[in-house]
């Protein structure tokens, strides 16, 4: 079925892409005589919040930032956030299997836990994860207005975890008359997705609400090449909402919430014993935020207060079955993070904005693991409990933004965090940019420091196999970034190049002691450096090409080896062609080079390092507005049906085709 749908898609898309070769001249004739966009159309570029914690036009942002808009998400038919992130320069997405399996993000050579993830300002990193990272497996694009990816050290504004950057997902704010839609999509691997959304505003109230449900039979999470064939299904229910009130023209109050309920069938780690027919993971995630703002002193002062909650509940059940008839295990992981923020932006002059902020957060976690086994007629029960642990962190920061004539930009910032476990930690950042008046060339330079506090698990773990260390120091990073951007042809062409380097120290790892127990220690140093090249070409309004290439060189300074799962080379190419006003087509090519990984064979107990082959993925999407309120969509993923691995021992889906309908109400 998938191959048949794929062939139909190819037949539909081929004439479109062939026609694109002649389209620039043809479309140029169609647009001749029309009013051309003014040279300063940069004002229409997206607004970025993550870079300075203030709304800033993308052109004025210092450093490397990527914004993925709702329009791009809709055109390429991204259903989960990880799909949208794959083309971002300097960022690598790694998934351990098919839909719903553990998904990590590596940014500029850092570890996955070195990326801070925010959902409307709510810290989404899970305190119960060993490294306190965020699992992108379940985050859908429902109700998402844009995704901002800020690369480089960002601890000055965001504290711990922002070692190599920040990814922020910002949801839609309702505007205008009420409008709603329902959508239905089905396709390969017996996947079915239903969704509905409503948004709008009236007088001083705005609202948006989105609900979705995904069911998929999936593929084997363990690699098929090792003889694993049992399919691992996945279910996801997501509810996202935003409610805003503006009591006066100078004030606002927002309430934001997101809830996810997931059910994922899992397998063992690699090898011929990977298939596990009844290993099951269930998870419930809740993110809430209440925020309010007030403008005073003739709009010279913006003061904002916010309180947020992130709550995680994960449960893993693996009863006896044919693959392990005498062993079973059960575990639960519960965690919460509460945060309170106060930020003040004072416009001292037209060219000078001073930001002062204070934060307080408290996180807590607990877990329990039980295993049962039977040997030679005797039953053995092992139970390990991580008693509830909590810790608090408070921080204050200051940021000075200077700009003159929209040509010179300087940002200086400093922060002091007080951590309950290891005391004080100071970070700072300096950045500057200059836009050449004649050529509109933009040169920016930034240098900063960042840190990551040890996780609760790394501090307090106490099992037969893993021991925490209460004397761990925070991980640290010193990073710099030089970026050059050159617009041409009235910004129809934009070229950019960035050079970056991150120097890590005190990296936390495990060390095997004489009792065969892994203990967390600070020993590792590492370096990551590279180049990011980007190009965007829009010869006419209806046609746009974009491409990026990233070279990343990583090294563990203790061993001299490459860091795991970071490709040295990555290339992405995207095309959007609005063939007609009602018909759009997109093509995406992603090429990922070779990278190092580890392997483990449960049958032979062998382990070591291995090199994963590079791969290329081609995706295509088409959408047709049949009427004003009815849209048909279709897409093909892995159009070339490539076999590849993102993580050793785990499967990846072959060619998949999907089609759906979206009806406005």
C-alpha positions in Angstrom: 0.0 0.0 0.0 2.8 2.4 1.0 4.7 1.8 -2.3 1.5 2.3 -4.3 0.7 5.6 -2.6 4.3 6.7 -3.0 4.3 6.0 -6.8 1.1 8.1 -7.1 2.8 10.9 -5.2 5.8 10.7 -7.5 3.6 10.9 -10.6 1.9 14.0 -9.1 5.0 15.7 -8.0 7.4 15.0 -10.9 5.7 17.4 -13.4 5.6 20.0 -10.7 9.3 19.9 -10.0 10.2 19.6 -13.7 8.1 22.6 -14.3 9.9 24.5 -11.6 13.0 24.6 -13.8 11.2 26.9 -16.2 9.1 28.5 -13.5 11.3 31.5 -12.6 11.0 33.0 -16.1 7.4 32.1 -16.4 6.4 33.4 -13.0 8.5 36.5 -13.6 6.2 37.3 -16.6 3.2 36.7 -14.4 4.4 39.2 -11.8 5.7 41.8 -14.2 4.2 45.1 -13.5 3.2 44.2 -10.0 4.4 46.2 -7.1 7.7 44.7 -5.8 8.4 44.4 -2.1 10.4 47.4 -0.7 14.1 46.9 0.0 13.5 47.1 3.8 11.0 44.2 3.7 13.1 42.7 6.5 10.5 44.2 8.9 8.3 41.3 7.8 10.7 38.8 9.1 9.8 36.7 12.2 10.1 38.1 15.7 12.3 36.3 18.1 11.8 36.1 21.8 14.4 33.5 22.9 17.5 35.6 22.0 17.0 38.4 24.5 13.7 37.4 26.3 12.2 40.4 24.5 10.4 40.5 21.1 13.2 41.3 18.7 13.2 41.3 14.8 15.2 38.4 13.5 17.5 40.9 11.6 18.5 42.5 14.9 19.3 39.2 16.7 23.0 38.8 17.5 24.2 35.2 16.9 22.9 32.2 15.2 19.1 31.7 15.4 16.6 29.7 13.3 12.9 30.3 13.3 10.5 27.7 12.0 7.2 29.3 11.3 3.6 27.8 11.4 3.4 28.3 7.7 6.5 26.2 7.1 5.2 23.5 9.5 1.9 23.4 7.6 3.5 23.4 4.1 5.9 20.5 4.9 3.2 18.7 7.0 5.4 18.3 10.1 3.4 16.4 12.7 6.0 16.2 15.4 8.5 18.8 16.4 11.5 16.6 15.9 10.7 16.4 12.1 10.9 20.2 11.9 14.2 20.3 13.7 16.1 17.9 11.4 17.0 20.6 8.9 18.3 23.2 11.4 22.0 23.8 11.0 24.2 22.6 13.7 21.4 20.4 15.2 21.2 16.6 15.0 18.0 14.6 15.8 18.6 10.9 16.9 15.7 8.5 17.5 16.0 5.0 19.0 13.5 3.3 16.7 10.3 4.4 15.1 7.5 6.8 16.2 7.3 7.3 19.9 10.8 6.0 20.8 13.4 7.9 22.8 14.5 10.9 20.8 17.6 13.1 21.6 18.8 16.4 20.1 22.5 17.3 19.9 23.3 20.9 19.3 26.7 22.1 18.1 28.4 19.0 19.4 27.2 19.1 23.0 25.3 16.3 24.8 21.5 16.0 24.5 21.2 17.3 28.1 23.1 20.5 27.2 20.0 21.8 25.3 17.4 23.7 27.3 13.9 23.1 26.0 11.1 25.6 26.7 7.4 25.3 25.8 6.0 28.8 26.1 8.6 29.6 28.7 8.0 26.4 30.7 11.2 24.4 31.3 10.5 21.1 29.7 13.7 19.2 30.6 12.6 16.2 32.7 14.2 16.2 36.3 13.7 12.4 36.5 16.0 11.7 33.4 19.5 10.6 34.4 20.9 13.7 32.6 17.9 15.9 33.0 17.4 16.1 29.2 14.1 16.4 27.2 12.7 13.5 25.2 11.4 14.9 21.9 9.6 11.6 21.1 6.1 12.8 21.9 6.0 16.6 21.3 3.6 17.3 18.4 3.2 20.5 16.4 -0.4 21.0 17.5 -1.2 24.7 18.1 2.5 25.7 17.5 3.0 29.2 16.1 6.7 29.0 15.7 9.9 27.2 16.9 12.9 29.2 17.9 16.4 27.6 18.0 19.1 29.8 19.5 22.5 28.3 19.2 25.5 28.9 21.5 25.8 29.3 25.3 22.6 30.9 26.8 23.0 30.5 30.5 23.1 34.2 31.2 19.4 34.5 30.5 18.3 30.9 31.2 20.6 29.4 33.8 21.4 25.7 33.9 21.0 23.4 30.9 21.4 26.1 28.2 25.0 24.9 27.6 24.9 24.8 23.8 21.6 26.5 23.1 17.8 26.9 23.7 14.9 25.4 21.8 11.6 27.2 22.5 8.2 26.1 21.2 5.7 29.0 21.1 2.0 28.2 20.8 -0.6 30.1 18.8 -2.3 33.2 20.2 -5.9 33.5 19.0 -6.7 36.5 16.7 -9.7 37.8 14.9 -13.1 36.1 14.3 -13.5 32.6 15.6 -12.3 29.9 13.3 -11.9 26.2 13.7 -11.0 23.1 11.7 -11.0 19.3 12.0 -8.5 17.0 10.2 -8.1 13.3 9.5 -5.0 11.6 8.2 -4.1 8.0 7.5 -1.3 6.0 5.9 1.6 3.6 6.3 2.1 1.4 9.3 -1.6 1.6 9.9 -1.2 5.1 11.2 -4.3 7.3 11.9 -4.3 10.8 13.1 -7.3 12.9 14.1 -7.1 16.6 15.2 -9.3 19.6 15.8 -8.6 23.2 16.7 -10.4 26.5 17.4 -9.0 30.0 18.0 -10.0 33.6 17.9 -10.4 36.8 19.9 -13.1 39.1 21.0 -12.8 42.4 22.8 -10.1 41.8 25.4 -10.0 38.0 25.3 -8.1 35.7 23.0 -8.0 31.9 23.0 -6.7 28.9 21.1 -7.3 25.2 21.7 -6.0 22.2 19.8 -6.6 18.4 20.4 -5.1 15.5 18.5 -4.9 11.7 18.7 -2.3 9.5 16.9 -2.5 5.7 16.6 0.2 3.7 14.8 1.1 0.0 14.6 4.7 1.2 13.9 7.7 -1.0 13.1 10.0 -3.1 15.2 11.9 -0.8 17.5 14.8 -3.2 17.3 16.5 -3.4 13.9 14.9 -5.7 11.4 18.3 -6.6 10.0 19.0 -8.5 13.3 15.9 -10.7 12.8 13.5 -8.6 14.8 10.0 -8.4 13.2 7.5 -7.7 16.0 5.8 -4.3 15.5 5.9 -1.8 18.3 2.8 0.4 18.3 2.3 3.9 19.5 -0.5 6.1 20.8 -0.4 9.8 21.6 -3.2 12.2 22.8 -2.3 15.9 23.0 -4.3 18.9 24.3 -2.8 22.4 23.9 -4.6 25.6 25.0 -3.9 29.3 25.5 -6.2 31.9 27.0 -5.3 35.5 27.2 -6.9 38.6 28.7 -5.9 42.3 28.3 -7.7 44.1 31.2 -6.3 47.4 29.9 -4.2 48.6 27.0 -1.2 48.5 29.3 -1.6 45.0 30.8 -2.2 41.4 30.0 -2.7 38.0 31.6 -2.1 34.6 29.9 -2.8 31.1 31.0 -1.1 28.4 28.9 -1.4 24.6 29.2 -0.3 21.5 27.4 -1.1 17.9 28.3 0.2 14.7 26.7 -0.7 11.0 27.2 1.5 8.5 25.5 1.6 4.7 25.2 4.7 3.2 23.5 5.6 -0.4 22.9 9.3 -1.0 23.3 12.1 -3.5 22.6 15.5 -4.4 24.1 18.7 -2.7 23.2 19.9 -4.1 19.9 21.0 -7.5 18.7 19.1 -10.6 17.8 17.3 -10.6 21.2 15.8 -7.2 20.6 12.2 -8.1 20.1 10.1 -7.9 23.2 6.3 -8.4 22.6 5.1 -6.9 25.9 7.5 -4.2 27.0 5.4 -1.1 27.4 6.0 2.5 28.4 3.2 4.9 29.5 3.8 8.6 30.2 1.7 11.6 31.2 3.2 15.1 30.7 1.6 18.4 31.9 3.0 21.9 31.3 1.2 24.9 32.9 2.1 28.6 32.9 0.4 31.7 34.3 2.0 35.0 33.3 1.1 38.7 33.4 2.7 41.9 32.3 2.3 45.6 32.8 3.7 48.6 30.9 4.4 51.7 33.0 6.1 55.2 32.7 4.9 55.9 29.2 5.8 52.4 28.1 9.4 52.8 29.3 9.1 50.0 31.7 7.8 46.5 31.0 7.4 44.3 34.1 6.4 40.7 33.9 5.7 37.9 36.4 5.2 34.3 35.6 4.7 31.0 37.5 5.0 27.6 35.7 4.8 23.9 36.4 6.2 20.9 34.5 5.0 17.5 35.7 6.1 14.1 34.4 4.8 10.6 35.2 6.4 7.7 33.4 5.8 4.0 33.9 7.5 1.0 32.3 6.2 -2.6 32.5 7.9 -5.7 31.1 6.3 -8.9 32.1 7.5 -12.4 31.3 7.2 -13.6 27.7 8.8 -16.0 25.2 12.0 -14.0 25.0 12.5 -13.8 28.8 10.2 -16.4 30.3 11.7 -16.2 33.8 12.3 -12.4 34.1 10.0 -9.4 34.6 10.5 -5.8 35.6 8.5 -2.8 36.6 9.5 0.8 37.1 8.0 4.3 37.7 9.5 7.8 37.5 7.8 10.8 38.8 9.1 14.4 38.7 8.0 18.0 38.9 9.5 21.4 38.4 8.1 24.7 39.7 9.4 28.0 38.6 8.8 31.7 39.4 10.1 34.5 37.3 10.2 38.3 37.4 11.6 40.4 34.6 11.8 44.1 34.1 12.8 45.8 30.8 13.6 49.4 31.2 14.0 51.6 28.1 16.5 54.2 29.4 16.7 55.7 25.9 15.8 55.0 22.4 19.2 53.2 22.0 19.5 51.6 25.4 17.4 48.9 27.1 18.3 47.5 30.4 16.8 44.1 31.6 16.8 43.0 35.2 15.4 39.6 36.2 15.1 37.2 39.1 14.1 33.5 39.1 13.5 30.7 41.6 12.8 27.1 40.8 12.4 23.9 42.7 12.5 20.4 41.2 11.8 17.0 42.7 11.8 13.4 41.6 11.3 9.9 42.8 11.4 6.5 41.2 11.1 2.8 41.9 12.3 -0.3 40.1 11.4 -3.9 40.8 12.6 -7.0 39.0 11.6 -10.6 39.4 13.4 -13.7 38.1 13.3 -17.5 38.6 16.4 -19.7 38.4 16.3 -23.4 38.9 12.9 -23.3 40.6 13.7 -20.5 43.0 12.3 -17.0 42.8 14.3 -13.8 43.3 12.9 -10.3 43.8 15.0 -7.2 43.6 13.6 -3.7 44.4 15.4 -0.4 44.1 13.9 2.8 45.3 15.0 6.4 44.6 13.3 8.2 47.6 11.9 11.6 46.8 14.6 14.2 46.4 14.3 17.9 45.7 16.5 20.9 45.3 16.1 24.6 44.7 18.0 27.2 42.5 17.7 30.9 42.5 19.2 33.3 40.1 19.5 37.0 39.1 20.6 38.4 35.8 21.2 41.7 34.1 21.3 42.4 30.4 22.3 45.7 28.6 21.2 46.2 25.0 22.6 49.0 23.0 21.8 49.9 19.4 22.5 52.9 17.2 20.9 53.8 13.8 19.8 50.1 13.4 23.4 49.5 12.4 25.4 48.9 15.6 24.2 46.4 18.1 25.8 45.4 21.4 24.5 43.1 24.1 26.2 42.5 27.5 24.9 40.2 30.2 25.8 38.6 33.5 24.1 36.2 35.8 24.6 34.7 39.3 22.9 31.4 40.3 22.7 30.1 43.8 22.4 26.3 43.8 21.3 24.3 46.9 23.9 21.6 46.2 27.1 23.2 45.0 26.7 26.9 45.8 27.2 29.9 43.5 27.8 30.0 39.8 28.4 33.1 37.7 28.1 33.3 33.9 28.5 36.1 31.4 28.1 36.9 27.7 29.1 39.6 25.3 27.9 40.0 21.7 28.1 42.6 19.0 26.9 43.1 15.5 27.3 45.6 12.7 25.3 46.0 9.5 27.1 47.6 6.6 24.9 50.4 5.2 25.7 50.0 1.5 25.7 46.2 1.2 23.5 45.3 4.1 26.1 42.8 5.2 25.7 41.8 8.8 28.7 40.7 10.9 28.1 39.4 14.5 30.4 38.1 17.2 29.5 36.5 20.5 31.3 34.9 23.4 29.9 33.5 26.5 30.0 31.0 29.3 27.4 28.4 30.4 26.9 25.7 33.0 24.7 22.7 33.7 24.0 21.6 37.3 24.2 17.9 38.0 20.9 16.1 37.9 19.1 14.7 41.0 19.9 11.2 39.7 23.6 12.0 39.2 23.7 13.3 42.8 21.6 10.8 44.7 21.4 7.6 42.7 21.9 4.5 44.9 21.4 1.1 43.3 23.4 -2.1 43.0 24.8 -0.9 39.7 24.9 2.9 39.8 26.0 5.3 42.5 25.5 9.1 42.6 28.0 11.6 43.8 27.0 14.5 46.0 30.3 16.3 45.4 29.9 16.7 41.6 30.7 20.1 40.1 28.6 21.7 37.4 29.5 21.1 33.8 30.9 24.2 32.1 31.2 25.5 28.6 33.0 28.5 27.0 31.7 29.1 23.5 32.2 31.6 20.7 30.4 32.3 17.5 31.3 34.5 14.5 28.6 34.9 11.9 28.4 36.7 8.5 25.1 37.3 6.7 24.8 38.7 3.2 21.5 39.6 1.6 21.3 40.1 -2.2 18.8 41.0 -4.8 16.5 42.9 -2.4 16.8 40.1 0.1 15.5 37.5 -2.4 18.9 35.8 -1.7 20.3 35.5 1.8 23.7 33.8 2.3 25.2 33.2 5.7 28.2 31.5 7.3 29.0 30.9 11.0 32.1 29.6 12.8 31.6 28.2 16.3 33.5 26.5 19.0 32.5 25.0 22.4 35.0 24.0 25.0 33.5 21.8 27.7 35.0 20.8 31.0 33.9 18.9 34.2 31.7 16.8 32.0 29.9 14.2 34.1 30.4 10.6 33.2 30.4 7.2 34.9 33.5 5.4 36.1 33.5 1.6 36.8 35.0 0.9 40.3 36.6 -2.3 41.6 33.2 -3.6 42.7 31.7 -3.3 39.2 29.6 -0.3 40.2 29.3 2.7 38.0 29.9 6.0 39.9 29.3 9.5 38.5 32.4 11.6 38.4 33.7 14.9 36.8 36.6 13.8 34.5 35.8 14.6 30.9 36.8 17.5 28.8 35.6 17.9 25.2 35.7 20.3 22.3 33.3 20.9 19.4 33.9 23.3 16.6 32.6 23.7 13.1 31.0 25.7 10.3 27.4 26.3 9.4 26.6 27.5 5.9 23.1 28.6 4.9 21.4 29.9 1.7 17.9 31.0 1.0 16.8 31.9 -2.5 13.4 33.2 -3.4 13.5 34.3 -7.1 9.8 35.0 -7.1 7.1 35.0 -4.4 5.8 31.6 -5.4 9.1 29.8 -5.3 11.7 29.4 -2.6 14.8 27.2 -2.1 16.9 26.8 1.0 20.0 24.8 1.8 22.3 24.4 4.7 25.6 22.5 5.4 27.1 21.8 8.8 30.6 20.6 9.5 31.1 19.6 13.1 34.4 18.3 14.6 34.1 16.9 18.1 36.8 15.4 20.4 36.8 13.8 23.8 40.0 15.5 25.2 40.6 12.6 27.5 40.6 9.9 24.9 41.0 11.7 21.6 37.9 10.0 20.2 35.0 11.5 18.4 31.9 12.1 20.5 29.1 9.6 19.9 26.2 10.1 17.5 27.4 13.5 16.1 27.9 13.4 12.3 30.9 15.4 10.9 28.9 16.3 7.8 25.2 17.2 7.4 23.4 18.7 4.5 19.7 19.8 4.1 17.8 21.1 1.1 14.2 22.3 1.0 12.1 23.6 -1.8 8.6 25.2 -1.6 6.7 25.9 -4.8 3.3 27.6 -4.7 2.2 26.2 -8.1 -1.1 27.8 -8.0 -2.9 29.9 -5.4 -4.6 26.7 -4.2 -1.8 24.2 -4.8 1.6 23.9 -3.0 4.4 21.4 -3.2 7.4 20.8 -1.0 10.5 18.7 -1.3 13.0 18.0 1.5 16.4 16.3 1.2 18.4 15.4 4.4 21.9 13.9 4.1 23.7 12.8 7.3 27.3 11.6 7.3 28.9 8.8 9.2 29.1 9.0 13.0 30.4 6.9 15.8 28.1 4.9 18.2 28.3 2.0 20.6 27.0 -1.6 20.2 26.0 -4.3 22.6 24.9 -7.8 21.8 22.7 -9.4 24.5 23.3 -12.9 23.1 27.1 -12.7 23.2 27.6 -9.8 25.7 30.0 -8.1 23.3 30.2 -4.3 23.2 32.4 -1.6 21.8 32.4 1.3 19.3 31.0 1.1 15.8 30.7 3.4 12.8 27.2 4.0 11.4 26.9 4.6 7.7 25.7 7.9 6.3 22.3 8.1 4.8 20.0 10.4 2.7 16.3 10.9 3.2 14.0 12.4 0.6 10.5 13.6 1.7 7.8 15.2 -0.4 4.5 16.9 0.4 1.6 18.4 -1.6 -1.5 20.3 -0.4 -4.5 21.4 -2.4 -7.1 23.9 -1.3 -10.2 22.3 -2.9 -12.4 25.1 -1.6 -12.0 27.9 0.9 -12.7 25.5 3.8 -11.5 22.1 2.4 -7.8 21.2 1.9 -6.4 17.8 0.8 -2.9 16.8 1.9 -0.5 14.0 1.0 3.1 13.3 1.7 5.7 10.6 1.3 8.5 10.1 3.9 11.8 8.3 2.9 10.7 8.5 -0.7 13.8 6.5 -1.8 13.0 3.7 0.7 16.5 3.9 2.2 17.7 1.5 5.0 19.6 3.4 7.6 20.3 3.6 11.4 20.2 6.6 13.7 21.1 4.5 16.7 22.9 1.2 16.5 20.6 -1.8 16.9 17.3 0.2 16.4 15.1 0.1 13.4 14.0 3.0 11.2 10.9 3.2 9.0 11.1 2.6 5.3 9.0 4.4 2.7 5.8 5.7 4.1 2.9 7.5 2.5 0.1 9.5 4.1 -3.0 11.4 2.9 -5.6 13.4 4.7 -8.2 16.1 4.7 -8.6 19.3 6.6 -12.0 21.0 6.9 -12.6 24.5 8.2 -15.6 25.2 10.2 
